[in-house]
C-alpha cells in the first residue's frame, strides 16, 4: 500500500493562489450584441463626461407605384448632424414588411434595371399561398369583419419575399461626423408595394464631438432640396454631379494612374 504525504502548508498556498482575484472581462453573449452597445463614459479634464449619444428619429416618405427606390442619404446625413455624434454608428431600419433598405448607386437607369430584375426574381403574377385572400382571416377586431378586411387586402406575396431577400436594416460607420460610405454609394429605401406613405427608423449612436448641436429639418423635401445628388439637368455633363475633384479628373483622363482603382 502506497502512502502519499501532503504538506498542509503547500495545499493552503495552492488554494490561496487559485482563489486570487482576476481582472474582470466584459462579455457580450453570442447573438445578443447590439450595434449600438452601451460604452463607458470617459472622464474629461474639464469635469464633463463623454457619455454616449443615442438619437432616434423617423423619416417619412411618399413612395411611387409598384417597386421604387428612394435615396435617403441626405436625410440620414441630416439626422447625424442633428445628433451631434462625431464618431459612432448609424442604424437604418425599414419599418414595413414590404419595404427594404440597401446601399448602392442611385443612378436612374441602374434603378430601372433593379426594378426589372426584382420583378423577374419574384413575378407578381405567380401563384402564392399568401395571395389566397379568400382563405385568410383578418384581425378579429377589424371593422366589418373578414369580408371588409379581404376587400382591402392587397395580393403582395412577391413584395414580402423581395423584402426578405434585400434586407431590412443597415449599420453604417460615422467618422468625424460623416457617413463613411464610398463615392458612388447611397442609402436607399426600396418600396416593393407602392404607392404608400412609409417610415424609416434612423438611430445615431456614438460620442459627440466639439461641434455645437444644430436643429436640422430631416424631411424628404428639405433634404432633397439641399442635396446635389443626382438632380437631373438638361444637357449637363456627367462631371457636373461629382463631389470630388479626383472624379472629374478621371472622367477627363481615365488612363491616369490615380484613376486605375474604383469603388
C-alpha positions in Angstrom: 0.0 0.0 0.0 1.4 3.4 -1.1 1.2 6.2 1.4 1.3 9.8 0.0 2.1 12.6 2.4 0.6 16.1 1.7 2.1 19.2 3.1 -0.8 21.2 4.5 1.0 24.5 4.1 1.6 23.8 0.3 -2.0 22.8 -0.2 -3.2 26.0 1.6 -0.9 28.1 -0.7 -2.3 26.5 -3.8 -5.9 27.2 -2.6 -5.0 30.8 -2.0 -3.4 31.1 -5.4 -6.4 29.5 -7.2 -8.7 32.0 -5.4 -6.6 35.0 -6.3 -8.8 37.8 -7.8 -8.6 38.1 -11.6 -9.2 41.1 -13.9 -12.9 41.5 -14.9 -13.7 40.9 -18.5 -16.9 42.3 -20.1 -18.5 39.5 -22.1 -21.3 40.1 -24.6 -23.3 36.9 -25.1 -23.3 35.5 -28.7 -26.4 36.5 -30.6 -27.2 39.4 -28.3 -24.6 42.0 -29.4 -26.3 45.3 -30.3 -24.9 47.6 -32.9 -25.3 50.5 -30.5 -23.9 48.7 -27.5 -23.5 51.0 -24.4 -20.0 52.3 -23.9 -18.5 53.5 -20.7 -18.3 57.3 -20.4 -14.8 58.7 -20.1 -13.9 61.5 -17.6 -12.6 64.8 -19.0 -10.2 67.3 -17.6 -12.9 70.0 -17.7 -15.2 67.9 -15.5 -17.6 66.9 -18.2 -18.3 63.3 -19.3 -18.1 61.9 -22.9 -21.4 60.0 -22.4 -22.6 58.1 -25.5 -25.5 59.5 -27.5 -28.5 57.5 -28.7 -30.6 59.7 -31.0 -33.6 58.1 -32.8 -35.8 59.7 -35.5 -38.2 58.5 -38.2 -38.2 59.6 -41.8 -41.5 59.8 -43.7 -41.6 59.3 -47.4 -44.4 59.1 -50.0 -43.4 56.3 -52.4 -44.4 55.5 -56.0 -46.4 52.8 -57.7 -45.2 49.3 -57.5 -41.4 49.0 -57.0 -39.5 52.2 -56.5 -36.2 53.2 -55.0 -35.7 56.4 -52.9 -32.3 57.9 -52.0 -32.5 58.7 -48.2 -28.8 59.6 -47.8 -29.4 63.3 -47.4 -32.0 62.7 -44.6 -29.6 60.3 -42.8 -26.8 62.8 -43.0 -29.1 65.5 -41.6 -30.0 63.2 -38.7 -26.3 62.7 -37.9 -25.7 66.4 -37.9 -28.7 66.9 -35.6 -27.4 64.3 -33.2 -24.0 65.9 -32.8 -22.3 62.5 -33.0 -18.8 62.7 -34.2 -17.8 59.0 -34.2 -20.1 56.0 -33.9 -22.7 54.2 -36.0 -26.0 55.0 -37.7 -28.6 52.2 -37.9 -31.2 52.4 -40.6 -34.4 50.3 -40.3 -37.1 49.5 -42.8 -40.3 49.6 -40.7 -42.5 47.6 -43.0 -42.7 44.0 -44.3 -43.0 45.1 -47.9 -40.1 47.6 -48.0 -36.3 47.1 -47.7 -33.1 49.2 -47.3 -29.9 48.8 -49.2 -26.7 50.6 -50.3 -25.9 51.0 -53.9 -25.6 53.6 -56.7 -28.6 55.9 -57.0 -28.4 56.3 -60.8 -31.7 56.5 -62.7 -31.0 53.8 -65.3 -29.5 51.4 -62.8 -32.6 51.8 -60.6 -34.7 50.9 -63.6 -32.6 47.8 -64.0 -33.0 46.9 -60.3 -36.8 47.2 -60.6 -36.9 45.0 -63.7 -34.6 42.4 -62.1 -36.7 42.2 -58.9 -39.9 41.6 -61.0 -38.0 38.6 -62.6 -36.9 37.3 -59.2 -40.5 37.3 -57.8 -43.1 37.9 -60.5 -46.2 39.4 -59.0 -48.5 37.2 -61.2 -47.0 33.9 -60.0 -49.2 31.7 -57.6 -48.5 32.4 -54.0 -50.4 31.0 -50.9 -50.3 34.4 -49.3 -52.4 35.7 -52.2 -55.3 33.3 -51.5 -57.0 36.1 -49.6 -60.3 34.2 -49.5 -58.7 31.5 -47.4 -57.3 34.0 -44.9 -58.8 35.7 -41.8 -58.2 39.3 -40.9 -57.7 40.7 -37.4 -60.6 39.8 -35.0 -61.4 43.5 -34.3 -61.4 44.6 -38.0 -64.4 46.9 -38.6 -66.9 45.0 -40.8 -65.3 41.6 -40.2 -63.4 39.3 -42.6 -65.3 40.5 -45.7 -64.3 44.1 -45.2 -60.7 43.1 -44.4 -60.4 40.9 -47.5 -61.8 43.7 -49.7 -58.8 46.0 -48.9 -56.0 43.4 -48.5 -53.5 43.5 -51.4 -52.1 40.5 -53.2 -48.4 41.2 -52.5 -46.7 38.0 -51.6 -43.9 38.9 -54.0 -43.2 42.1 -52.1 -42.7 40.2 -48.8 -40.3 37.8 -50.5 -38.2 40.5 -52.0 -38.1 42.4 -48.7 -36.6 39.3 -47.1 -34.0 38.9 -49.9 -32.9 42.6 -49.9 -32.8 43.1 -46.1 -34.4 45.4 -43.6 -31.6 47.1 -41.7 -28.2 48.8 -42.3 -25.4 49.7 -39.9 -23.0 52.4 -41.3 -20.0 53.9 -39.5 -19.9 57.5 -38.7 -16.5 59.1 -38.8 -15.8 62.7 -37.9 -19.5 63.4 -38.2 -19.9 62.0 -41.7 -21.2 58.7 -43.2 -18.2 56.5 -44.0 -19.6 55.4 -47.4 -18.0 55.2 -50.8 -18.1 57.8 -53.6 -20.9 56.1 -55.5 -22.8 54.6 -52.6 -26.2 55.8 -51.4 -28.6 54.6 -48.7 -31.9 53.7 -50.3 -35.4 52.8 -49.3 -36.8 50.1 -51.6 -40.6 50.3 -52.0 -42.0 46.9 -53.1 -45.7 47.5 -52.9 -46.4 51.2 -53.5 -47.7 53.8 -53.5 -47.8 54.3 -49.8 -46.6 56.5 -47.0 -43.6 54.8 -45.5 -41.4 55.4 -42.4 -37.7 54.6 -41.9 -36.1 54.4 -38.5 -32.8 56.1 -38.0 -30.7 55.8 -34.8 -27.4 57.5 -34.5 -25.2 56.3 -31.6 -21.7 57.3 -30.6 -19.8 60.1 -29.0 -20.3 63.8 -29.5 -17.5 65.9 -30.9 -16.7 69.5 -30.2 -19.2 71.0 -32.6 -22.4 72.5 -31.4 -25.7 70.8 -32.0 -27.9 72.3 -34.7 -31.5 71.6 -35.4 -31.9 70.3 -39.0 -35.1 69.5 -40.9 -34.9 65.8 -41.8 -38.0 65.8 -44.1 -37.6 64.4 -47.6 -38.4 67.7 -49.3 -36.0 69.8 -47.3 -33.1 67.3 -47.6 -33.5 66.7 -51.3 -33.7 70.4 -51.9 -30.3 70.9 -50.3 -28.8 67.8 -51.9 -26.8 67.8 -55.1 -27.1 64.1 -55.6 -28.4 63.1 -59.0 -30.5 66.1 -59.7 -31.3 65.9 -63.5 -30.1 68.8 -65.5 -30.8 69.5 -69.2 -27.6 68.9 -71.3 -25.5 68.6 -68.1 -22.2 66.8 -68.4 -21.5 63.7 -66.2 -18.9 65.6 -64.3 -21.4 68.2 -63.0 -22.6 65.7 -60.3 -19.1 65.0 -59.0 -18.3 65.9 -55.4 -14.6 65.0 -55.6 -12.2 66.8 -58.0 -10.5 63.5 -58.5 -13.7 62.0 -60.0 -13.7 64.8 -62.6 -10.1 64.2 -63.4 -10.8 60.5 -64.0 -13.7 61.4 -66.3 -11.4 63.6 -68.4 -8.4 61.2 -68.4 -9.3 57.6 -67.4 -5.8 56.5 -68.2 -4.3 58.5 -65.3 -2.5 56.4 -62.6 -4.8 57.9 -60.0 -7.9 56.5 -61.8 -7.0 52.8 -62.0 -8.9 51.8 -58.8 -12.6 52.5 -58.4 -15.2 51.6 -55.8 
